[in-house]
Amino acid sequence: MRIMGLDFGSRTVGVAVSDPLLLTAQGVEVITRKEENKLRRTLARIEELAKAYEVSEIVIGYPKHMNNDVGERAKLSEEFAAMVERRTSLPTVLWDERLTTVSAHRSLIEGGMRREKRAEIVDEVAAVFILQNYLDYLSHRKEREDEGNS
C-alpha cells in the first residue's frame, strides 16, 4: 500500500509517492500540460502512476489562504480532486498545503540548485512536502491511538 501526493498547479502537477511502510515521500515527476483546463492526459498519467505504484489513496494539496479562507485556487483543487477520484476510483484527501511551495523553493536554493532547474522540479518537491506532512500526521495519529489503547 502506498499513498500518492499531488501538487496541482495551473499548468503542472507535481507527483510524489510514499514508501510501502508510509514513512517517507519521494518525488516521482512533474506532469505538464499546455492549457490549464486540458486535464485528460494529466488524469490518465495520474491513473497510470497510481496503478504502477499500487497506490491506495491520493493526497492533493489544498491551497487555502493564510487566513484559512478558501479561494479560487482551492476551489479548483476541489474540482480536480473529484476528477481524480472519479478517474482512479481511489479515495482522495485534500491536505492544507500552505507554504509548501515556499518551503520547496527554499530547500532547493539551500541545496545550491540553479534557478532554471528549480523551476522544472519545484512542483515535484512541493508534492513531496505535501505528502510527507500527511504521512507524519498519520504516524502521529496512530501513535496517539496506540497510547489510548494501552
Residue pairs with C-beta under 8 A, 6 or more apart in sequence:
1 20
1 22
1 54
1 56
2 17
2 18
2 19
2 20
2 22
2 53
2 54
2 55
2 56
3 17
3 18
3 22
3 55
3 56
3 57
3 58
3 59
3 131
3 134
3 135
4 15
4 16
4 17
4 18
4 46
4 49
4 50
4 53
4 55
4 57
4 58
4 59
4 131
5 15
5 16
5 17
5 18
5 25
5 58
5 59
5 60
5 61
5 95
5 127
5 128
5 130
5 131
5 132
5 134
6 13
6 14
6 15
6 16
6 46
6 58
6 59
6 60
6 61
6 84
6 127
6 130
7 13
7 14
7 61
7 97
7 100
7 101
7 123
7 124
7 126
7 127
7 130
8 60
8 61
8 76
8 77
8 80
9 123
10 36
11 32
11 33
11 34
11 35
11 36
12 30
12 31
12 32
12 33
12 123
13 30
13 31
13 42
13 46
13 123
13 127
14 27
14 30
14 122
14 123
14 124
14 125
14 126
14 127
14 128
15 27
15 28
15 29
15 30
15 31
15 46
15 49
15 124
15 127
16 25
16 26
16 27
16 28
16 124
16 127
16 128
16 130
16 131
16 132
17 25
17 26
17 28
17 49
17 53
17 55
17 131
18 24
18 25
18 26
18 131
18 135
19 26
22 135
22 138
22 139
23 135
23 139
24 132
24 135
25 127
25 128
25 129
25 131
25 132
25 135
26 128
27 121
27 124
27 125
27 127
27 128
28 49
28 53
28 124
28 127
29 49
29 124
30 120
30 121
30 123
30 124
31 41
31 42
31 45
31 46
33 39
33 41
33 42
39 80
39 83
43 83
43 84
43 87
44 87
46 58
46 84
46 87
46 88
47 87
47 88
49 55
50 58
50 88
50 90
55 88
55 90
56 90
57 90
57 91
57 92
57 93
58 81
58 84
58 85
58 88
58 90
58 91
58 92
58 93
59 92
59 93
59 95
59 130
59 131
59 134
60 77
60 80
60 81
60 84
60 92
60 93
60 94
60 95
60 130
61 77
61 94
61 95
61 97
61 100
61 126
61 127
61 130
62 74
62 77
62 78
62 94
62 95
62 96
62 97
63 71
63 73
63 74
63 77
63 97
63 98
64 70
64 71
64 74
64 96
64 97
64 98
65 71
65 74
66 98
77 94
78 94
81 92
81 94
82 92
84 90
84 92
85 91
85 92
93 134
95 130
95 133
95 134
97 126
97 129
97 130
100 126
100 129
100 130
100 133
101 122
101 123
101 126
103 126
103 129
104 122
104 123
104 125
104 126
104 128
104 129
105 118
105 122
107 125
108 117
108 118
108 121
108 122
108 125
109 118
